[in-house]
Amino acid sequence: MNIPGAVLKQRALTILWPAFLMAGVLEMLVFVVVDPGDLHWFGGEALNWSNQAVYTVTFLIFWAVIATAGALTALLGEPEEINAAAAERPR
């Protein structure tokens, strides 16, 4: 699929910006309930990270998961465009 750079940039920002905002909201909701100092590795020893490190890593994980869901939604929401690009490819 040959997508011009400006269109690709717009699609990426259309997915990443809302994902960024929702990751922030999700992080606030999670850490209202969870104390980062009480986290353990799958029930084992304590995490021993600073609160800021826990907040940062958690935010990045939330952002990646939400952006992936948004990208899959965008991909599945445009089947005509995907099929047209596949039909243009030489076989």
Backbone as CSV, one residue per row, in Angstrom:
resi,resn,N_x,N_y,N_z,CA_x,CA_y,CA_z,C_x,C_y,C_z
1,MET,0.853,-1.163,0.000,0.000,0.000,0.000,0.900,1.226,0.000
2,ASN,0.704,2.097,-0.954,1.526,3.291,-1.096,0.759,4.492,-0.553
3,ILE,1.104,4.910,0.657,0.423,6.038,1.305,1.386,7.216,1.334
4,PRO,0.958,8.399,0.843,1.836,9.574,0.908,2.196,9.907,2.363
5,GLY,3.352,10.555,2.531,3.860,10.859,3.865,2.926,11.717,4.700
6,ALA,2.283,12.715,4.077,1.384,13.604,4.824,0.168,12.845,5.339
7,VAL,-0.351,11.922,4.527,-1.519,11.134,4.940,-1.124,10.180,6.063
8,LEU,0.030,9.569,5.929,0.508,8.651,6.962,0.724,9.382,8.288
9,LYS,1.296,10.578,8.211,1.517,11.378,9.419,0.185,11.741,10.072
10,GLN,-0.790,12.137,9.270,-2.099,12.501,9.806,-2.773,11.290,10.452
11,ARG,-2.687,10.126,9.817,-3.284,8.916,10.394,-2.604,8.541,11.706
12,ALA,-1.284,8.645,11.733,-0.557,8.308,12.959,-0.958,9.241,14.098
13,LEU,-1.042,10.532,13.805,-1.426,11.483,14.847,-2.890,11.314,15.250
14,THR,-3.732,10.929,14.310,-5.135,10.672,14.613,-5.284,9.504,15.583
15,ILE,-4.363,8.581,15.545,-4.385,7.431,16.454,-3.636,7.740,17.751
16,LEU,-2.457,8.348,17.643,-1.600,8.520,18.820,-2.090,9.589,19.798
17,TRP,-2.658,10.684,19.291,-3.069,11.757,20.200,-4.215,11.336,21.126
18,PRO,-5.313,10.766,20.609,-6.356,10.304,21.533,-5.854,9.197,22.464
19,ALA,-4.957,8.350,21.964,-4.398,7.299,22.819,-3.580,7.908,23.954
20,PHE,-2.849,8.968,23.664,-2.073,9.672,24.681,-2.988,10.232,25.768
21,LEU,-4.060,10.884,25.343,-4.996,11.468,26.301,-5.660,10.394,27.161
22,MET,-6.092,9.310,26.545,-6.763,8.256,27.297,-5.796,7.496,28.203
23,ALA,-4.533,7.373,27.806,-3.542,6.748,28.685,-3.359,7.584,29.941
24,GLY,-3.382,8.897,29.801,-3.296,9.776,30.966,-4.489,9.611,31.891
25,VAL,-5.680,9.536,31.306,-6.896,9.346,32.107,-6.859,7.985,32.803
26,LEU,-6.487,6.945,32.068,-6.427,5.600,32.653,-5.403,5.528,33.775
27,GLU,-4.267,6.180,33.578,-3.244,6.181,34.627,-3.755,6.861,35.895
28,MET,-4.445,7.977,35.732,-5.004,8.652,36.904,-6.005,7.757,37.625
29,LEU,-6.853,7.079,36.865,-7.846,6.204,37.484,-7.197,5.019,38.201
30,VAL,-6.167,4.445,37.604,-5.503,3.294,38.215,-4.778,3.708,39.493
31,PHE,-4.050,4.818,39.445,-3.233,5.181,40.603,-3.999,5.943,41.677
32,VAL,-5.282,6.162,41.464,-6.130,6.609,42.562,-6.361,5.424,43.512
33,VAL,-6.367,4.217,42.955,-6.664,3.008,43.714,-5.395,2.247,44.123
34,VAL,-4.362,2.263,43.272,-3.153,1.459,43.480,-2.015,2.353,43.952
35,ASP,-1.329,1.909,45.002,-0.141,2.620,45.481,1.082,2.020,44.788
36,PRO,1.861,2.822,44.049,3.017,2.275,43.331,4.043,1.626,44.258
37,GLY,4.100,2.032,45.503,5.035,1.429,46.450,4.653,0.030,46.880
38,ASP,3.401,-0.368,46.646,2.928,-1.698,47.045,2.991,-2.724,45.929
39,LEU,3.534,-2.364,44.775,3.566,-3.297,43.647,4.643,-4.357,43.837
40,HIS,4.317,-5.580,43.412,5.236,-6.725,43.490,5.298,-7.400,42.129
41,TRP,6.401,-8.105,41.883,6.557,-8.869,40.645,5.723,-10.135,40.737
42,PHE,4.558,-10.159,40.167,3.681,-11.329,40.110,3.600,-12.050,41.446
43,GLY,3.394,-11.296,42.512,3.234,-11.865,43.837,4.543,-12.148,44.552
44,GLY,5.665,-11.910,43.926,6.966,-12.181,44.513,7.515,-10.986,45.272
45,GLU,8.772,-10.677,45.015,9.423,-9.576,45.727,8.926,-8.214,45.255
46,ALA,9.191,-7.200,46.074,8.730,-5.844,45.767,9.400,-5.321,44.498
47,LEU,8.731,-4.415,43.818,9.226,-3.862,42.557,10.478,-3.017,42.752
48,ASN,10.562,-2.271,43.867,11.723,-1.441,44.210,12.077,-0.416,43.135
49,TRP,11.067,0.181,42.514,11.252,1.285,41.581,10.750,2.545,42.252
50,SER,11.238,3.688,41.812,10.698,4.942,42.320,9.272,5.112,41.797
51,ASN,8.485,5.931,42.497,7.112,6.172,42.055,7.080,6.751,40.651
52,GLN,8.011,7.651,40.351,8.040,8.270,39.022,8.334,7.236,37.936
53,ALA,9.208,6.277,38.215,9.504,5.223,37.240,8.272,4.358,36.994
54,VAL,7.553,4.023,38.050,6.335,3.226,37.906,5.302,3.990,37.085
55,TYR,5.114,5.270,37.386,4.156,6.082,36.637,4.537,6.155,35.160
56,THR,5.813,6.354,34.882,6.278,6.499,33.501,6.095,5.212,32.710
57,VAL,6.558,4.097,33.254,6.458,2.816,32.544,4.995,2.430,32.347
58,THR,4.196,2.636,33.374,2.773,2.315,33.267,2.097,3.170,32.206
59,PHE,2.408,4.461,32.167,1.832,5.337,31.156,2.204,4.860,29.753
60,LEU,3.472,4.516,29.549,3.911,4.067,28.223,3.238,2.759,27.818
61,ILE,3.032,1.858,28.770,2.332,0.603,28.473,0.879,0.891,28.103
62,PHE,0.207,1.735,28.896,-1.178,2.093,28.590,-1.268,2.755,27.220
63,TRP,-0.348,3.659,26.921,-0.361,4.362,25.636,-0.183,3.376,24.481
64,ALA,0.751,2.454,24.625,0.999,1.479,23.556,-0.217,0.585,23.322
65,VAL,-0.838,0.131,24.382,-1.996,-0.759,24.241,-3.169,-0.017,23.600
66,ILE,-3.440,1.199,24.049,-4.559,1.964,23.499,-4.272,2.354,22.050
67,ALA,-3.035,2.723,21.739,-2.677,3.073,20.355,-2.791,1.854,19.445
68,THR,-2.425,0.689,19.930,-2.560,-0.531,19.137,-4.027,-0.819,18.840
69,ALA,-4.875,-0.658,19.838,-6.309,-0.855,19.621,-6.846,0.157,18.607
70,GLY,-6.405,1.407,18.709,-6.833,2.424,17.754,-6.343,2.142,16.346
71,ALA,-5.110,1.672,16.227,-4.558,1.354,14.904,-5.299,0.174,14.269
72,LEU,-5.612,-0.835,15.065,-6.371,-1.969,14.537,-7.772,-1.537,14.121
73,THR,-8.392,-0.661,14.883,-9.711,-0.143,14.527,-9.635,0.638,13.223
74,ALA,-8.625,1.478,13.077,-8.466,2.247,11.840,-8.207,1.321,10.646
75,LEU,-7.420,0.288,10.852,-7.113,-0.651,9.779,-8.360,-1.420,9.351
76,LEU,-9.119,-1.884,10.317,-10.315,-2.657,10.000,-11.470,-1.785,9.524
77,GLY,-11.402,-0.498,9.791,-12.473,0.402,9.391,-12.389,0.871,7.954
78,GLU,-11.331,0.525,7.230,-11.139,0.981,5.851,-10.884,-0.193,4.904
79,PRO,-11.795,-1.156,4.836,-11.526,-2.330,3.995,-11.478,-2.007,2.503
80,GLU,-12.249,-1.014,2.055,-12.235,-0.688,0.623,-10.861,-0.198,0.197
81,GLU,-10.256,0.642,1.017,-8.939,1.182,0.693,-7.877,0.078,0.701
82,ILE,-7.962,-0.823,1.649,-7.000,-1.920,1.733,-7.169,-2.858,0.540
83,ASN,-8.417,-3.166,0.189,-8.660,-4.046,-0.955,-8.220,-3.395,-2.258
84,ALA,-8.429,-2.092,-2.399,-8.007,-1.396,-3.620,-6.487,-1.434,-3.751
85,ALA,-5.779,-1.237,-2.655,-4.306,-1.273,-2.692,-3.816,-2.677,-3.009
86,ALA,-4.491,-3.692,-2.491,-4.094,-5.068,-2.785,-4.347,-5.413,-4.259
87,ALA,-5.416,-4.875,-4.814,-5.728,-5.140,-6.226,-4.731,-4.473,-7.154
88,GLU,-4.127,-3.375,-6.740,-3.161,-2.659,-7.571,-1.814,-3.345,-7.624
89,ARG,-1.513,-4.201,-6.645,-0.203,-4.873,-6.599,-0.093,-5.883,-7.741
90,PRO,1.056,-5.920,-8.388,1.248,-6.952,-9.422,1.392,-8.320,-8.771
91,ARG,0.869,-9.301,-9.413,0.903,-10.681,-8.878,1.940,-11.501,-9.563
